[in-house]
Amino acid sequence: MYAIVRTGGKQYQVAQGDQLRVEKINGEVGDTVELNDVLMVVNEENVDIGTPQLENAKVSATIVEQGKAKKVIVFKKKRRKGYRLKQGHRQLYTALAIKEITV
């Protein structure tokens, strides 16, 4: 059994017991989070597809970690003008452990 969930503007395929990194969700480590934006649930032979999301479906997850990803360097330059700009960016993320999928 797995589900397609939308969070942080992205879609993820999740199953019970999976761990995944998503865009930052407010909460402390150990808190339980419910993802209600479930787009599709596949249960053995049954496939439930939402229009655009399923009404009663939800995915329960536990926050495992709050952190920052590796630094990405952003470098801008205009030739022959002496314009150079170097910036770094570290995106915030939340690591989730999927507990159960409810339809």
N, C-alpha and C positions, 0 to 999 in steps of 0.2 A: 504494500500500500504506500502510495506517495501522493504528494500534492504540489501544485504550483502556487506559490505565494508571492504577492507583490508588496515590497516594503522599500522605502527610500528611493522610489522611482525605478527600481529594478525588479526583475522576476527571478525567483529561485525555485529549483526543484528540491523538495525536502522529504525525508522519510523519518520514521521514528528512530531515534538514536543518532541522527546526523548532527554534526557541528558545522556551523558556517559563520562567516563574517558578513555583517550587513552594515549599512550606514548607521551612524550613532542613534541609539534609542535611549531616552532618559531612563535612569534606574541604577540601582546598586547591584554589585555582584551577588548572585543568589536570588534575586527577585524573579518572579514569574511574569512572563509577558505573553499576551494573547495576540496573535496575528489574525485579524478578522478579514483581511482582504485576500481571500482564497479564490483563485480563478478556476482551478480544476482539481478534482480528486479522482485518482485511479485506484480502485479496490479490486484486485484480482481481475475479474471479467467485467465489472461495472465501471463505467467511465461517466462521471458527472462533470459537465462543463457549465460554467456560469455565464450569465449574460448581463454585465461583464463579470460579476462575481457571484459566488454561491451564498445564499441567504443565511443558512444555519451552520455553515462549516466554519471551523476555526482551528488554528494550530497553537498548541501551548508549548512554550519554550522557557528555558531558564537562562538568565544572563550569566555567562561564564567569565567574561573578561570585558573591560572597557579599556581601550588603548588607542595608540596612534600608529598608523602604517609607516612604512619606510619613507624617507624623504625623497621627493621628486623635485629635480632642479628645473626651473623655468628660466630660460635664457633668451632674451630678446636683443636684436641687433639690427641697426640700419647701416648699410654699407656706405663708406666714405663720409659719414656724418659724425663719427665719434660717439654715437649713441649705443651704449651697452647697458643692459639691466639684467642682473642675476638675482633670482628669488628662489627660495625653497618653500615647499609646502608639505605638510604632514596631515593626511586625512584622518579624522576621528572615525573609529569603528567600534562595533559591539559584536562580541562573539557569543553566539547562541547555541545551546544544546536543545534539540527538538525532543520534547517528551511524548506528546501524543497528537494525533490528528483526529478530530471529531467531525462527523458529518451530520 
